[in-house]
Amino acid sequence: MDRRNFLAGMAATAAVTAIPGAGRAEAGATAEAWAASAHSFPPEWAPHDAIWMGWDDYVTASPDHARLRVEMIKALTPHVPVHMIVDGDATTSAITALMRDAGLDQGNGAERVVFHVQDTVDVWTRDCGPLFISDGRTLGLAAFAWANYGFPWPYTNPGSLARGALDQELGRRMGYAMRTSDVVTEGGGLEVNSRTLVTYRDAMMQRNPGKDLNEIEVELKRLYGKEQVIWLDRAPITDRVLQGPKVANFFGWGANGHVDEYVRFVSEDTILVGEVSEAERDVNALMRLDHEILAENRRQLETTRDPDGKPFNVVPMPVPDVQPLLRRRALSEQDFQASPEGYDPRLLYRDFGVGDEVIEVPAVSYLNFLVTNGVVLSARYGGEGRPDHLAESDETAAALLEQCFPDREIVKIDPLAANWNGGGMHCLTQQQPRVAGGADEQAPSAS
């Protein structure tokens, strides 16, 4: 489903939520003990018991989007079980048929896919799905409040409110205790190693009007169990969603300031940061802005110190050349017709008219990769009908990831179908950390 259909979720209180029937509660466990526990959000390279995904076809029913998700499942199942959230048996049967067509049947990976039926399902599992925190023995959830990525009207409408409840619903169904907060953010907006969290200041302030930065930082540290927050000032324009164009006549989706598109930890001391090349910076107004902002991000990271006062190793990762992937079209009368649901594109195209050219931009990225047991899913933009230099940049990005994760297979998958909806493979997934005794271990419920 398109990110524009996500909606402001249920605001959670800054307390520990009592979950009826939570499994394996420790004798005498209290809300205070759970809130002060050692649970934290582990770095992505730590071992996993599962990768979670959601299959929602509201606007992602295209063959290309189905192919992407099946390719991801095929790459993941030799290394880690996939837990798929679905809305019912019909969806389970449809996915099973697609997997079978791709050679994933019983005995060949299909048995590693576990289906979970629940009312609230969404394809962007990274953002409104379960954010698992662990102490190495038990699991819980970090449950931030939800506000539909801070999208302006007309992208947010009250009819989609229930989508923000996905993680709370799964937590109740699975019996996980939760750390909750009234601070608004999404999983893709937070990047971590063991002790440090990185996020964009402008995105967090936009999501949380009325809160000061210190208040937000305290909550980020508390819910994720981190010692330090690195605040990058600005997110690139390609990922922004505005009431109008991104810049000039460029339009497109994004997560409105998600760090997992541009800045990723690959070890405790090494950070990859996106870089628009000098050759591509002047191809259009959008790339000029993103070049400036990403260079600023890099400078900030290079001058930041870890909790022990040591510098990070900051390594540039190329930003894919989006120019060959842009879609250009002339606006028609249909583009200015309000929908029955209340969406009025005249707000979006208010400075344009019928016949004007607009340029649609996919959220391409080599940094929206997924790391799990034994494998890294990396973006591939080269291939038949596309310029040779895209295949070359694919190889550059894959080689860098291979250096960072030499003990893992690098699997390149074309994520463009998800990019058009504003996300990528990292956005489509969420990892469940490995705990002693297996995935059934759970944190004590609050009492």
HELIX and SHEET records of a PDB file:
HELIX    1   1 ARG A    3  ASN A    5  5                                   3    
HELIX    2   2 ALA A   31  ALA A   35  1                                   5    
HELIX    3   3 PRO A   63  LEU A   76  1                                  14    
HELIX    4   4 ASP A   89  ASP A  101  1                                  13    
HELIX    5   5 ALA A  110  ARG A  112  5                                   3    
HELIX    6   6 THR A  125  CYS A  128  1                                   4    
HELIX    7   7 ASN A  148  GLY A  150  5                                   3    
HELIX    8   8 PRO A  158  ALA A  165  5                                   8    
HELIX    9   9 LEU A  166  MET A  174  1                                   9    
HELIX   10  10 GLY A  187  GLY A  189  5                                   3    
HELIX   11  11 ARG A  201  ARG A  207  1                                   7    
HELIX   12  12 LEU A  213  TYR A  224  1                                  12    
HELIX   13  13 ILE A  237  ASP A  239  5                                   3    
HELIX   14  14 VAL A  259  GLU A  261  5                                   3    
HELIX   15  15 ALA A  285  GLU A  302  1                                  18    
HELIX   16  16 GLN A  323  LEU A  325  5                                   3    
HELIX   17  17 GLU A  333  PHE A  336  5                                   4    
HELIX   18  18 PRO A  345  LEU A  348  1                                   4    
HELIX   19  19 ASP A  388  CYS A  404  1                                  17    
HELIX   20  20 LEU A  416  ASN A  419  1                                   4    
SHEET    1   A 4 VAL A  16  THR A  17  0                                        
SHEET    2   A 4 MET A 178  VAL A 184 -1                                        
SHEET    3   A 4 LEU A 139  ALA A 145  1                                        
SHEET    4   A 4 PHE A 132  SER A 134 -1                                        
SHEET    1   B 4 VAL A 113  VAL A 117  0                                        
SHEET    2   B 4 VAL A  82  VAL A  86  1                                        
SHEET    3   B 4 HIS A  48  GLY A  54  1                                        
SHEET    4   B 4 GLN A 430  PRO A 433 -1                                        
SHEET    1   C 3 GLU A 191  VAL A 192  0                                        
SHEET    2   C 3 THR A 196  TYR A 200 -1                                        
SHEET    3   C 3 GLN A 228  LEU A 232  1                                        
SHEET    1   D 3 PHE A 250  PHE A 251  0                                        
SHEET    2   D 3 GLU A 357  GLU A 360  1                                        
SHEET    3   D 3 ARG A 327  ALA A 330 -1                                        
SHEET    1   E 3 VAL A 263  PHE A 265  0                                        
SHEET    2   E 3 THR A 270  GLU A 275 -1                                        
SHEET    3   E 3 ASN A 313  PRO A 318  1                                        
SHEET    1   F 3 LEU A 370  THR A 372  0                                        
SHEET    2   F 3 VAL A 375  ALA A 379 -1                                        
SHEET    3   F 3 GLU A 409  ILE A 413  1                                        
END                                                                             
